[in-house]
Amino acid sequence: MDPYLGYEIALAVVVAYGLAVYGCYRAGWIGPDRTLSLFGPALMIKTQRGRSALERWGRFRRFWTAASDLGIALAVVAMGGILALLVVDAVVSLQISPSAAPPVTEALALPGLNPIIPIGYGIVALVVGVVLHELAHGVVARSQGIGVKTLGILWCVVPVGAFVEQDDAEMQAATRRKRDRVAAAGVLANFALTVIFFVALSLIVASTVQPNANGVGIAVVEPGTPAANASLAPGDILTSINGTATTNSTLFEASLADTHPGQSIPVVYYSAANGSLVTTTIVLAPSPTVPGRGYLGVAVAFLTPTQLKGTLVWPLGSSAGPLDGAIYWLVLPLASLEPVAGSTTSFYHLTGPLAAVGPGAFWVGVNTLYWLAWMNLLLGLSNALPLVPLDGGLLFRDFMASIAARLRRGWDTAKLDEFGGRAVTVSSLLVLVLLLWQFVVPHLV
């Protein structure tokens, strides 16, 4: 098989797309005043339909003004927080080995390209987040008296983009405060959606999901090991080893710390296959990593079934503390605990009215809600970066112009806008350096 087949197919698709767009352009079907126009390589499909809906939604001027003012404050906090995180990542990257550095594919949060984000759930969440983000811009623009010319989608953006095209002349003529409200509307929408989807996920999991037992969940069973010979399998839950209750991973490690090869130990576990607790005796093998220590042959999940449920319901209530709980919620994909699928679903049984939908459909719904919340949080944070052309870049430009207006009272509007433009150019370059730093520097030091 041709090792470059995938690249050849991708190149063929790009060439075919380019020829089709060029043909449409030559035929007069694509142009600035047409339904189809170009935004870089992306094809803009524009329509004026939907503007009446923006008018209706935007007539609640006081509400949208107050909400978008809150959005400005949230964007500032998010901007500072994510910049601080990038600086910390840059410092940490000086101390890690090339093998521990994140892969370049994690630089872009695109489903299918980024190994963390599953393509199906990721595309659904990204499309929902982007579309509602853009609609928020349009609604707030109309509430501030700024016109909207067209709405539409961007084709040939992975997976698909959306846009609301404001009237450029009216945007420039508006006060900085009104422009900032429009810019912050998208960030506010993504954060609001994060809360909505998180609450829905929390309520559904809290009322329906019950762990089968209180113990550590088995993620992997090595073939030919004592655990495999005793019929333990992924999806089972270890509740006790050698007389020690294994209610967390620390106790699991402690239960085997003083054992030795050839030792017979009692093991109690919940068998997903049998649907009941099983007590058995297992003869330990020699540990492949710790000489003289007994070896069971299992790897347990990063979080216990009880901890995973608690993280999905209310991460701030984690026994490890609210900060660690929030981090656990964010890194569930890295720990292979989200999407919840395969043997992980065997850790639980469903109760209540939603149990009637069946485990398959139920976990698809739960995973969808998680990724809707996760992707909207990511979109809100990333759009708050002081990077052109993101919303944070527009806000940062106006913030710097406002600061200059207080310090340089003799400057006119053109001079202030020029200063703001230069400031956001510098911040954009700085952000790009910080974003690339963690992927490149570990391979250089």
C-alpha positions as CSV (number, residue, x, y, z in Angstrom):
1,M,0.0,0.0,0.0
2,D,1.2,3.5,-0.9
3,P,2.3,5.1,2.4
4,Y,1.5,8.5,1.0
5,L,-2.0,7.6,-0.1
6,G,-3.7,9.8,2.5
7,Y,-1.6,12.8,1.6
8,E,-2.3,12.2,-2.1
9,I,-6.0,12.0,-1.6
10,A,-6.0,15.2,0.5
11,L,-4.0,17.0,-2.2
12,A,-6.4,15.8,-4.9
13,V,-9.4,17.1,-2.8
14,V,-7.7,20.5,-2.3
15,V,-6.9,20.8,-6.1
16,A,-10.4,19.8,-7.0
17,Y,-11.9,22.3,-4.6
18,G,-9.6,25.0,-5.9
19,L,-10.6,24.3,-9.6
20,A,-14.3,24.2,-8.7
21,V,-14.1,27.6,-6.9
22,Y,-12.0,29.1,-9.8
23,G,-14.6,27.9,-12.3
24,C,-17.5,29.4,-10.3
25,Y,-15.5,32.7,-10.0
26,R,-14.9,32.8,-13.8
27,A,-18.6,32.1,-14.4
28,G,-19.6,35.1,-12.2
29,W,-21.2,33.0,-9.5
30,I,-18.7,34.1,-6.8
31,G,-18.0,37.7,-5.9
32,P,-18.2,40.3,-3.1
33,D,-21.8,41.1,-4.0
34,R,-22.9,37.6,-4.7
35,T,-24.4,34.9,-2.4
36,L,-21.1,33.1,-2.7
37,S,-17.9,35.0,-2.0
38,L,-14.4,34.1,-0.7
39,F,-12.8,34.7,2.7
40,G,-9.3,33.5,2.1
41,P,-9.6,29.9,1.0
42,A,-13.0,29.5,2.7
43,L,-16.2,29.8,0.6
44,M,-18.7,32.2,2.2
45,I,-22.4,31.3,1.6
46,K,-24.3,34.4,2.5
47,T,-27.9,35.2,3.1
48,Q,-30.0,38.0,4.4
49,R,-32.5,35.6,5.9
50,G,-32.4,35.6,9.7
51,R,-31.9,39.4,10.0
52,S,-35.5,39.8,11.1
53,A,-34.9,37.3,13.9
54,L,-31.8,39.3,15.0
55,E,-34.0,42.4,15.1
56,R,-36.6,40.7,17.3
57,W,-34.0,39.3,19.7
58,G,-31.9,42.4,19.8
59,R,-34.8,44.7,20.8
60,F,-34.2,43.9,24.5
61,R,-31.5,46.6,24.5
62,R,-31.1,46.9,28.3
63,F,-30.7,43.2,28.8
64,W,-28.2,42.7,26.0
65,T,-26.2,45.8,27.1
66,A,-26.0,44.5,30.7
67,A,-25.1,41.0,29.5
68,S,-22.5,42.1,27.1
69,D,-20.9,44.4,29.7
70,L,-20.6,41.2,31.8
71,G,-19.1,39.6,28.8
72,I,-16.4,42.2,28.6
73,A,-15.5,41.6,32.3
74,L,-15.4,37.8,31.7
75,A,-13.3,38.3,28.6
76,V,-10.8,40.4,30.5
77,V,-10.6,37.8,33.3
78,A,-10.2,34.9,30.7
79,M,-7.6,36.9,28.8
80,G,-5.5,37.4,31.9
81,G,-6.0,33.8,33.0
82,I,-5.1,32.1,29.7
83,L,-2.1,34.4,29.2
84,A,-0.8,33.4,32.7
85,L,-1.3,29.8,31.8
86,L,0.7,30.2,28.6
87,V,3.5,31.8,30.5
88,V,3.5,28.9,33.1
89,D,3.5,26.4,30.2
90,A,6.5,28.2,28.7
91,V,8.4,27.9,31.9
92,V,7.5,24.3,32.4
93,S,8.5,23.5,28.8
94,L,12.1,24.5,29.7
95,Q,12.3,21.6,32.2
96,I,10.7,18.7,30.2
97,S,12.3,16.2,27.8
98,P,11.4,16.1,24.1
99,S,9.6,12.8,24.7
100,A,7.3,14.5,27.2
101,A,6.5,17.5,25.0
102,P,3.0,17.7,23.7
103,P,2.6,16.7,20.0
104,V,2.1,19.4,17.5
105,T,-1.3,18.0,16.6
106,E,-2.6,19.3,20.0
107,A,-1.8,22.9,18.9
108,L,-5.2,23.1,17.1
109,A,-8.4,22.2,18.7
110,L,-9.8,20.6,15.6
111,P,-11.8,17.3,15.8
112,G,-10.0,14.5,14.1
113,L,-6.7,16.4,14.0
114,N,-6.3,16.9,17.7
115,P,-6.0,13.4,19.2
116,I,-7.7,14.5,22.4
117,I,-11.0,15.5,20.7
118,P,-13.1,12.7,19.2
119,I,-14.2,13.6,15.7
120,G,-17.9,12.9,16.1
121,Y,-18.6,14.6,19.4
122,G,-16.1,17.3,18.6
123,I,-17.7,18.3,15.3
124,V,-21.2,18.5,16.8
125,A,-19.9,20.6,19.7
126,L,-17.7,22.8,17.6
127,V,-20.5,23.6,15.1
128,V,-23.0,24.4,17.9
129,G,-20.5,26.6,19.7
130,V,-19.4,28.5,16.6
131,V,-22.9,29.1,15.2
132,L,-24.3,30.4,18.6
133,H,-21.1,32.4,19.1
134,E,-21.7,34.2,15.8
135,L,-25.4,34.7,16.4
136,A,-24.6,36.4,19.7
137,H,-22.5,38.9,17.9
138,G,-25.4,39.6,15.6
139,V,-28.0,40.0,18.3
140,V,-25.8,42.3,20.4
141,A,-24.8,44.3,17.3
142,R,-28.5,45.1,16.6
143,S,-29.1,45.9,20.3
144,Q,-26.4,48.5,20.0
145,G,-27.8,50.0,16.8
146,I,-25.1,48.4,14.6
147,G,-26.4,47.0,11.3
148,V,-26.0,43.3,10.2
149,K,-25.6,42.9,6.4
150,T,-25.6,39.1,6.0
151,L,-25.4,35.8,7.9
152,G,-24.1,32.5,6.6
153,I,-21.6,29.7,6.8
154,L,-18.0,29.2,5.9
155,W,-17.4,26.2,3.8
156,C,-13.9,24.5,3.7
157,V,-13.3,25.4,7.3
158,V,-12.8,22.3,9.5
159,P,-15.5,21.2,10.0
160,V,-17.6,24.2,9.1
161,G,-17.7,27.8,10.2
162,A,-20.3,30.5,10.6
163,F,-20.3,34.3,10.4
164,V,-22.5,37.3,11.0
165,E,-21.3,40.2,8.9
166,Q,-21.8,43.5,10.6
167,D,-21.9,46.8,8.8
168,D,-18.2,47.9,8.8
169,A,-19.0,51.6,8.5
170,E,-21.4,51.5,11.5
171,M,-19.0,49.4,13.5
172,Q,-16.2,52.0,13.0
173,A,-18.6,54.9,13.7
174,A,-19.8,53.3,17.0
175,T,-18.3,54.1,20.3
176,R,-15.5,51.9,21.7
177,R,-17.9,50.6,24.4
178,K,-20.5,49.5,21.8
179,R,-17.8,47.8,19.7
180,D,-16.5,46.0,22.7
181,R,-19.9,44.8,23.6
182,V,-20.3,43.3,20.2
183,A,-16.9,41.7,20.4
184,A,-17.5,40.3,23.9
185,A,-20.8,38.8,23.0
186,G,-19.3,35.7,21.4
187,V,-17.1,35.0,24.5
188,L,-20.1,35.5,26.7
189,A,-22.2,33.1,24.6
190,N,-19.6,30.3,24.8
191,F,-19.3,30.7,28.6
192,A,-23.1,30.8,29.0
193,L,-23.4,27.6,26.9
194,T,-20.7,26.0,29.0
195,V,-22.7,26.5,32.1
196,I,-26.0,25.4,30.5
197,F,-24.5,22.1,29.1
198,F,-22.6,21.5,32.3
199,V,-25.7,21.8,34.5
200,A,-27.7,19.6,32.2
201,L,-24.9,17.0,32.3
202,S,-24.6,17.2,36.1
203,L,-28.4,16.8,36.6
204,I,-28.7,13.8,34.3
205,V,-25.6,12.0,35.7
206,A,-26.6,12.7,39.3
207,S,-30.1,11.3,38.9
208,T,-29.4,8.3,36.7
209,V,-25.8,6.9,37.0
210,Q,-25.0,4.6,40.0
211,P,-21.6,2.9,40.4
212,N,-21.9,-0.9,40.7
213,A,-19.5,-1.0,43.7
214,N,-17.1,1.3,45.7
215,G,-13.7,0.5,44.5
216,V,-11.1,1.0,41.7
217,G,-12.2,0.3,38.1
218,I,-10.1,-2.1,36.0
219,A,-9.1,-0.4,32.7
220,V,-6.6,-3.1,31.4
221,V,-5.9,-6.7,32.2
222,E,-2.6,-8.0,31.0
223,P,-2.9,-11.4,29.2
224,G,-1.3,-14.4,30.9
225,T,-1.2,-12.6,34.3
226,P,-2.8,-13.8,37.6
227,A,-5.7,-11.4,37.0
228,A,-6.4,-12.8,33.6
229,N,-6.2,-16.3,34.8
230,A,-8.7,-15.5,37.5
231,S,-11.1,-14.1,34.8
232,L,-10.9,-10.5,35.9
233,A,-11.7,-8.2,33.0
234,P,-11.9,-4.5,32.1
235,G,-15.1,-3.1,33.5
236,D,-14.8,-5.0,36.8
237,I,-14.4,-3.1,40.0
238,L,-11.8,-4.2,42.7
239,T,-13.2,-3.6,46.1
240,S,-10.7,-5.4,48.3
241,I,-7.2,-6.9,47.9
242,N,-5.5,-8.9,50.6
243,G,-7.9,-7.6,53.2
244,T,-7.4,-3.9,52.2
245,A,-10.4,-2.0,50.9
246,T,-9.4,-0.5,47.6
247,T,-11.6,2.5,47.5
248,N,-9.0,4.6,45.6
249,S,-5.8,4.2,43.6
250,T,-3.6,4.9,46.6
251,L,-5.1,2.1,48.6
252,F,-4.9,-0.2,45.6
253,E,-1.2,0.4,45.4
254,A,-0.8,0.0,49.1
255,S,-2.7,-3.3,49.0
256,L,0.1,-4.8,46.9
257,A,3.1,-3.0,48.4
258,D,4.0,-5.7,50.9
259,T,3.2,-8.8,48.8
260,H,5.6,-11.2,47.2
261,P,5.6,-13.5,44.2
262,G,3.8,-16.8,44.8
263,Q,1.7,-15.3,47.6
264,S,-2.0,-16.3,47.7
265,I,-4.2,-13.3,48.4
266,P,-8.0,-12.9,48.7
267,V,-9.5,-10.6,46.1
268,V,-13.0,-9.2,46.1
269,Y,-14.3,-7.6,43.0
270,Y,-17.6,-6.7,41.2
271,S,-17.9,-8.8,38.1
272,A,-19.6,-6.8,35.2
273,A,-20.2,-10.2,33.5
274,N,-21.9,-11.8,36.5
275,G,-23.5,-8.6,37.9
276,S,-22.4,-9.4,41.4
277,L,-19.5,-9.4,43.9
278,V,-17.1,-12.2,43.5
279,T,-14.5,-13.4,46.1
280,T,-11.6,-15.4,44.9
281,T,-8.0,-16.3,45.8
282,I,-5.2,-15.3,43.4
283,V,-1.5,-16.4,43.4
284,L,0.6,-13.4,42.6
285,A,3.4,-13.4,39.9
286,P,6.8,-11.6,40.1
287,S,6.5,-7.9,39.4
288,P,8.2,-6.9,36.1
289,T,9.2,-3.5,37.5
290,V,9.7,-4.0,41.3
291,P,11.9,-6.9,42.3
292,G,10.5,-9.1,45.0
293,R,7.0,-7.6,44.8
294,G,3.8,-9.5,43.9
295,Y,2.1,-8.7,40.6
296,L,-1.6,-8.9,39.9
297,G,-1.6,-7.8,36.2
298,V,-4.2,-5.0,36.1
299,A,-4.1,-1.3,35.4
300,V,-6.8,0.8,37.1
301,A,-8.6,3.9,35.8
302,F,-7.3,7.3,36.7
303,L,-10.5,8.0,38.7
304,T,-12.6,5.4,40.5
305,P,-16.2,5.0,39.3
306,T,-17.4,7.0,42.3
307,Q,-14.9,9.7,41.6
308,L,-15.7,9.9,37.9
309,K,-19.4,10.3,38.7
310,G,-18.6,13.0,41.2
311,T,-16.4,14.8,38.7
312,L,-19.2,14.8,36.1
313,V,-21.7,16.0,38.7
314,W,-19.8,18.5,40.7
315,P,-16.0,18.7,40.2
316,L,-15.6,21.5,42.8
317,G,-16.7,19.0,45.5
318,S,-13.8,16.6,44.8
319,S,-12.1,15.1,47.9
320,A,-8.8,16.3,46.4
321,G,-10.1,19.9,46.5
322,P,-12.0,22.2,44.1
323,L,-8.9,23.1,42.0
324,D,-7.9,19.5,41.5
325,G,-11.6,18.6,40.8
326,A,-11.8,21.2,38.1
327,I,-8.6,19.9,36.5
328,Y,-9.9,16.4,36.7
329,W,-13.0,17.5,34.7
330,L,-10.9,19.2,32.1
331,V,-8.4,16.3,31.6
332,L,-10.9,13.4,31.5
333,P,-10.2,13.0,27.7
334,L,-6.4,12.7,28.5
335,A,-7.2,10.0,31.0
336,S,-9.3,8.0,28.5
337,L,-12.4,8.6,30.7
338,E,-14.3,10.7,28.2
339,P,-16.1,9.9,26.1
340,V,-17.4,7.3,28.5
341,A,-17.5,4.2,26.4
342,G,-16.6,0.6,26.2
343,S,-15.7,-1.1,29.4
344,T,-16.0,2.1,31.4
345,T,-19.7,2.0,31.0
346,S,-19.7,-1.4,32.8
347,F,-18.7,0.4,36.0
348,Y,-22.3,1.7,36.3
349,H,-25.9,0.8,36.2
350,L,-28.7,3.2,35.3
351,T,-31.7,4.1,37.4
352,G,-34.7,6.4,37.1
353,P,-36.8,7.4,34.1
354,L,-33.8,7.9,31.8
355,A,-32.7,4.3,32.3
356,A,-35.4,3.3,29.8
357,V,-33.5,4.7,26.9
358,G,-30.8,2.1,27.3
359,P,-27.1,2.4,28.1
360,G,-26.0,2.9,24.5
361,A,-28.2,6.0,23.8
362,F,-27.8,7.3,27.3
363,W,-24.0,7.4,27.2
364,V,-24.0,9.0,23.8
365,G,-26.2,11.8,25.2
366,V,-24.0,12.2,28.3
367,N,-20.8,12.4,26.2
368,T,-22.4,14.9,23.8
369,L,-23.3,17.2,26.7
370,Y,-19.8,16.9,28.1
371,W,-18.2,17.8,24.8
372,L,-20.7,20.7,24.2
373,A,-19.6,22.1,27.6
374,W,-15.9,21.3,27.0
375,M,-15.7,22.8,23.5
376,N,-17.6,25.9,24.4
377,L,-15.3,26.5,27.4
378,L,-12.3,26.1,25.0
379,L,-13.9,28.5,22.4
380,G,-14.6,31.1,25.0
381,L,-11.1,31.0,26.4
382,S,-9.3,30.9,23.1
383,N,-11.4,33.8,21.7
384,A,-10.5,35.9,24.7
385,L,-6.8,35.8,23.6
386,P,-5.4,39.2,22.6
387,L,-4.8,37.9,19.1
388,V,-6.1,39.3,15.8
389,P,-8.7,38.5,14.5
390,L,-10.2,36.9,17.6
391,D,-12.6,38.8,19.8
392,G,-9.9,39.3,22.4
393,G,-7.8,41.0,19.8
394,L,-10.5,43.5,19.1
395,L,-11.1,44.1,22.8
396,F,-7.4,44.5,23.5
397,R,-7.0,47.0,20.7
398,D,-9.8,49.2,22.2
399,F,-8.5,48.7,25.8
400,M,-5.1,50.0,24.8
401,A,-6.6,52.9,22.8
402,S,-8.7,53.8,25.9
403,I,-5.7,53.8,28.1
404,A,-3.8,56.0,25.7
405,A,-6.7,58.4,25.6
406,R,-6.4,58.9,29.4
407,L,-2.6,59.3,29.2
408,R,-2.3,61.2,26.0
409,R,-5.1,63.7,26.0
410,G,-3.7,65.5,23.0
411,W,-4.0,62.5,20.6
412,D,-6.9,62.5,18.2
413,T,-9.0,59.5,17.3
414,A,-6.8,58.4,14.4
415,K,-3.7,58.5,16.6
416,L,-5.4,56.5,19.3
417,D,-6.6,53.9,16.9
418,E,-3.1,53.6,15.4
419,F,-1.7,53.1,18.9
420,G,-4.3,50.4,19.6
421,G,-3.5,48.7,16.3
422,R,0.2,48.6,17.1
423,A,-0.4,47.3,20.6
424,V,-2.6,44.4,19.4
425,T,0.0,43.5,16.7
426,V,2.6,43.2,19.5
427,S,0.3,41.1,21.7
428,S,-0.6,38.9,18.7
429,L,3.0,38.1,18.0
430,L,3.6,37.4,21.7
431,V,0.6,35.1,21.9
432,L,1.8,33.2,18.8
433,V,5.3,32.8,20.3
434,L,3.8,31.5,23.6
435,L,1.5,29.1,21.8
436,L,4.3,27.6,19.7
437,W,6.9,27.7,22.6
438,Q,5.6,24.6,24.4
439,F,5.7,22.5,21.3
440,V,9.1,23.6,19.9
441,V,11.3,24.6,22.9
442,P,11.5,21.1,24.5
443,H,13.1,19.8,21.3
444,L,15.7,22.5,21.4
445,V,16.9,22.6,25.1
